[in-house]
Amino acid sequence: MTATSLITITPDELRFQFELEKQTFCDLKVSNNTQDYVAFKVKTTSPKKYFVRPNTGVIHPWDSCIIRVTLQAQHEYPPDMQCKDKFLLQSTKVSPNTDVDDLPQDTFTKDSGNSIEDLKLRVSYISPTSPEGGSEDDAKNSTQKLDSSSSQAVQALKEERETILRQTRQLQQELDMLKRRRNQRGDPGFSFTFALFVGLLGFLLGFLLKILSSSPSTE
């Protein structure tokens, strides 16, 4: 984060995940630190390499906006992955309710008489293996992988729940059958064996129901 008396910019450096033949971007958050309307303009030492939107704007009091800086696809790596490009963000107070289309052409020139504040930003390139930075293609691929993994996990959970439910129904049927047999027979030895078997089935049934109830809903 870096700031002037008018605005604050986050982050304080433009970081791009550099890959050949790929566009990549960096977002800047520009916040108005005052109760005045503040106009800004973005300039760079390499205008053909970067696409800035918006490159000019007006921020309302205590408000903020996002500037997306896109690095155009490059055909070769820079020496030692070092970048000498720089950005300059100029800001100045403007009249209340001023719209960006109403800004005079000389708003950011010293001859206009406006008090202009300059804030310089460096540029750095990050290796593709680094978790920092971002490219639109990588973001799409990551989203697709996440969606695929989530679908597989949901399907596996559904199959597990169906298996547990099926086993639970089977155990319940066996328990009901044993109850009917016990009612038909008056053998004390059988009653003792039945009690042990029912206890075991009850334990297994309770365990399976516990697993079932702890599984998150997939609806």
C-alpha positions as CSV (number, residue, x, y, z in Angstrom):
1,M,0.0,0.0,0.0
2,T,1.2,3.5,-0.9
3,A,-0.5,6.8,-0.5
4,T,-0.6,10.6,-1.0
5,S,-2.7,13.1,0.8
6,L,-5.5,12.4,-1.8
7,I,-5.4,8.7,-2.6
8,T,-4.2,5.3,-1.4
9,I,-3.2,2.6,-3.8
10,T,-3.1,-1.1,-3.1
11,P,-0.8,-2.9,-3.9
12,D,2.2,-0.6,-4.1
13,E,3.7,-2.5,-7.0
14,L,2.3,-4.0,-10.2
15,R,3.1,-7.7,-10.2
16,F,2.5,-9.8,-13.3
17,Q,2.8,-13.5,-13.6
18,F,4.8,-13.6,-16.8
19,E,4.3,-16.3,-19.5
20,L,5.1,-16.2,-23.2
21,E,2.2,-15.6,-25.6
22,K,-0.2,-15.0,-22.7
23,Q,-1.9,-11.9,-21.4
24,T,-1.8,-11.4,-17.7
25,F,-3.3,-8.7,-15.5
26,C,-2.9,-6.9,-12.2
27,D,-5.6,-5.0,-10.3
28,L,-5.0,-1.8,-8.4
29,K,-7.4,-0.5,-5.8
30,V,-7.4,3.3,-5.7
31,S,-9.2,4.9,-2.6
32,N,-10.1,8.5,-2.1
33,N,-8.9,9.6,1.3
34,T,-10.7,12.9,1.3
35,Q,-14.2,14.4,1.3
36,D,-13.6,15.9,-2.1
37,Y,-14.0,14.6,-5.6
38,V,-10.6,13.4,-6.9
39,A,-9.7,12.8,-10.5
40,F,-6.9,10.4,-11.5
41,K,-4.9,9.6,-14.6
42,V,-2.6,6.6,-15.2
43,K,0.5,6.9,-17.4
44,T,3.3,4.4,-18.2
45,T,6.7,4.4,-19.8
46,S,5.6,1.6,-22.1
47,P,2.1,2.4,-23.3
48,K,2.2,-0.2,-26.1
49,K,2.8,-3.1,-23.7
50,Y,-0.1,-2.4,-21.3
51,F,-3.8,-1.9,-21.5
52,V,-5.2,0.2,-18.7
53,R,-8.9,0.5,-17.9
54,P,-10.0,2.9,-16.7
55,N,-6.9,5.0,-17.3
56,T,-8.8,8.2,-16.2
57,G,-11.6,8.6,-13.7
58,V,-13.2,10.5,-10.9
59,I,-13.6,9.0,-7.4
60,H,-16.3,10.2,-5.1
61,P,-15.5,11.2,-1.5
62,W,-14.3,8.3,0.6
63,D,-15.0,6.0,-2.3
64,S,-12.7,3.7,-4.3
65,C,-12.3,2.1,-7.7
66,I,-10.5,-0.8,-9.3
67,I,-8.0,-0.2,-12.2
68,R,-7.1,-3.3,-14.2
69,V,-3.7,-3.2,-15.9
70,T,-3.2,-5.9,-18.6
71,L,0.2,-6.9,-19.8
72,Q,-0.1,-7.8,-23.5
73,A,1.2,-11.1,-24.7
74,Q,5.0,-11.0,-25.0
75,H,7.1,-13.0,-27.4
76,E,10.3,-13.3,-25.5
77,Y,11.4,-13.2,-21.8
78,P,13.0,-10.0,-20.5
79,P,16.7,-10.3,-19.3
80,D,16.8,-12.0,-15.9
81,M,13.0,-11.5,-15.7
82,Q,13.6,-7.9,-14.7
83,C,11.3,-5.1,-15.8
84,K,12.2,-1.5,-16.0
85,D,8.7,-0.3,-16.9
86,K,7.1,2.3,-14.5
87,F,3.7,3.7,-14.0
88,L,2.7,7.1,-12.8
89,L,-0.7,7.8,-11.2
90,Q,-1.6,11.5,-11.0
91,S,-4.4,12.8,-8.9
92,T,-6.0,16.2,-8.2
93,K,-9.2,17.6,-6.6
94,V,-12.1,18.5,-8.9
95,S,-15.4,20.2,-8.5
96,P,-18.2,18.3,-6.8
97,N,-20.3,16.0,-9.1
98,T,-17.7,16.2,-11.8
99,D,-17.9,13.4,-14.3
100,V,-14.9,11.9,-16.1
101,D,-16.3,13.2,-19.4
102,D,-16.3,16.7,-18.1
103,L,-12.6,16.8,-17.2
104,P,-10.7,19.5,-19.2
105,Q,-7.9,18.3,-21.3
106,D,-5.4,20.2,-19.2
107,T,-6.6,18.8,-15.9
108,F,-3.3,17.0,-15.2
109,T,-0.9,19.6,-16.5
110,K,0.8,22.1,-14.3
111,D,-0.3,24.9,-16.5
112,S,-3.9,24.3,-15.4
113,G,-3.2,25.7,-12.0
114,N,-4.4,22.5,-10.3
115,S,-2.5,21.0,-7.4
116,I,-1.4,17.6,-8.9
117,E,0.0,14.8,-6.8
118,D,2.2,12.1,-8.5
119,L,2.6,8.6,-7.3
120,K,5.0,6.2,-9.0
121,L,4.6,2.5,-9.2
122,R,7.2,-0.1,-10.1
123,V,6.6,-3.3,-12.2
124,S,7.8,-6.8,-11.4
125,Y,7.5,-10.0,-13.3
126,I,6.8,-13.3,-11.4
127,S,7.8,-16.8,-12.6
128,P,4.8,-18.9,-13.8
129,T,5.5,-21.4,-11.0
130,S,5.0,-18.7,-8.3
131,P,1.5,-18.6,-6.6
132,E,1.5,-14.8,-6.9
133,G,0.2,-12.8,-9.8
134,G,-2.6,-14.1,-12.1
135,S,-3.5,-14.8,-15.7
136,E,-7.0,-15.1,-17.0
137,D,-6.3,-18.5,-18.6
138,D,-4.9,-19.8,-15.3
139,A,-7.9,-18.5,-13.5
140,K,-10.3,-20.3,-15.8
141,N,-8.3,-23.5,-15.6
142,S,-8.3,-23.4,-11.8
143,T,-12.0,-22.9,-11.7
144,Q,-12.7,-25.8,-14.1
145,K,-10.4,-28.1,-12.0
146,L,-12.2,-27.0,-8.8
147,D,-15.6,-27.6,-10.4
148,S,-14.5,-31.1,-11.6
149,S,-13.1,-32.0,-8.2
150,S,-16.3,-30.8,-6.4
151,S,-18.5,-32.8,-8.7
152,Q,-16.5,-36.0,-8.1
153,A,-16.6,-35.5,-4.4
154,V,-20.3,-35.0,-4.4
155,Q,-20.8,-38.1,-6.5
156,A,-18.7,-40.2,-4.2
157,L,-20.6,-38.9,-1.2
158,K,-23.9,-39.8,-2.8
159,E,-22.7,-43.3,-3.5
160,E,-21.4,-43.7,0.1
161,R,-24.7,-42.6,1.5
162,E,-26.7,-44.9,-0.8
163,T,-24.5,-47.8,0.3
164,I,-25.0,-47.0,4.0
165,L,-28.8,-46.6,3.6
166,R,-29.0,-50.0,1.7
167,Q,-27.0,-51.7,4.5
168,T,-29.1,-50.1,7.2
169,R,-32.4,-51.3,5.5
170,Q,-30.9,-54.8,5.2
171,L,-30.0,-54.9,8.9
172,Q,-33.4,-53.6,9.9
173,Q,-35.1,-56.4,7.8
174,E,-32.9,-59.0,9.4
175,L,-33.7,-57.6,12.9
176,D,-37.5,-57.7,12.1
177,M,-37.1,-61.3,10.9
178,L,-35.3,-62.4,14.1
179,K,-38.0,-60.7,16.2
180,R,-40.7,-62.8,14.4
181,R,-38.7,-66.0,14.9
182,R,-38.3,-65.3,18.6
183,N,-42.0,-64.8,19.0
184,Q,-42.6,-68.2,17.3
185,R,-40.1,-70.0,19.5
186,G,-39.9,-70.2,23.3
187,D,-36.4,-71.6,23.7
188,P,-34.5,-69.7,26.5
189,G,-31.2,-70.5,24.9
190,F,-32.4,-69.1,21.6
191,S,-33.6,-66.0,23.5
192,F,-30.1,-65.4,24.9
193,T,-28.5,-65.9,21.5
194,F,-31.0,-63.6,20.0
195,A,-30.3,-61.0,22.6
196,L,-26.6,-61.1,21.8
197,F,-27.3,-60.9,18.0
198,V,-29.7,-58.0,18.4
199,G,-27.2,-56.2,20.5
200,L,-24.6,-56.6,17.8
201,L,-27.0,-55.5,15.1
202,G,-28.0,-52.5,17.2
203,F,-24.4,-51.5,17.6
204,L,-23.7,-51.8,13.9
205,L,-26.9,-50.0,13.0
206,G,-26.1,-47.1,15.4
207,F,-22.6,-46.8,13.9
208,L,-23.9,-46.7,10.4
209,L,-26.6,-44.1,11.3
210,K,-23.9,-42.0,13.0
211,I,-21.8,-42.0,9.8
212,L,-24.9,-41.2,7.8
213,S,-25.9,-38.3,10.0
214,S,-22.4,-36.8,9.9
215,S,-22.2,-36.8,6.1
216,P,-22.8,-33.3,4.8
217,S,-25.9,-32.7,2.6
218,T,-25.3,-32.7,-1.1
219,E,-28.5,-31.0,-2.0
